[in-house]
Each structure stands twice: as C-alpha cells, then as structure tokens.
Amino acid sequence: MTKENENVSVANKRNYTEEEINVAYKKGKDEGRIEGMLAYQKRLIENLQRDNTSLNQKLQEIKK
C-alpha cells in the first residue's frame, strides 16, 4: 500500500459528525476571507503609494 492509499484509508475509517464538518468548513471559509482581505489591502496600499508618488511628482512640477 502506498503512502497515499494509507492516508485515504485512515480518512475513510473516520466518520466525521455533521457538526465537525460544519466547524471545519466555517473555519476554512473564515480563513479564506481573511486572506482575501489581506490581499485586497496589500493591493490597495500599493495603488495608493503609486498614486502618491505620481501626485508628488506633479506637485513638484507645478511648484517649479
């Protein structure tokens, strides 16, 4: 039996309750949301920094 098959056999022997499945699903969903929010905030910060640089350059040109 390969290692993959061993893992499948162990998983099939375990009968998860509906509550355990729901808790695991909710935890995964919540973690996914957090990761998504972090990615969005990172992208937002990068865009704001780029805009800030561009606006500062325009301001310096106007001041000259």
N, C-alpha and C positions, 0 to 999 in steps of 0.2 A: 504494500500500500504506500503510495507517495504521500509526501507531507501535505499536499493539497487535499487529497482524499481524507486524510486523518482529520483535518480541520473541518471538512464538510460533515464527516461522521459525528464529530463532537457537537457541532451545531445542530445536527438533526436529532441528537439524543435529548437535547434540552428543549423542553416545552415552555415557551415564554407565556406569561399571563398577558391578557389584554392590557392591563394597567402598565406592566413593564414595557410593552411595545409602545404604548402611548407616551410614556415618560421619555423613552429614548428618542422617539420621533420629535417631541416638543423640544428636547434639549438640542438635538441636531438642527432643528428649524431656527431656534433662538441663536445658536452659534453662527449659523449661516447669515442671519440678519445682521449680527454684529460685524462679521467680516465684510458684508456688503456696505454697511455704514462707514466702516473704516476706509474701505477702498474709495467710496464717494468723497469722504472728507479729504483724503490724500489728493485726489484729483482736483477738488475744489481749491485746496491750498496752492497746488501747482499753478492752476489757472490764475488765481489772484496774484501770485508772485510774478507771473509773466505779465499780467496787465499792469501791475505796479511798476515794473521795470520800463515798460513801454510808455506809460504816462509820465514817469520821471524824466525820460529822455525828451519827450515832447515839451515838458515844462522847462527843461534846461535850454531847449532851442528857442522857446518864447522869451526867456529871460535875456538872451544874448542881444 
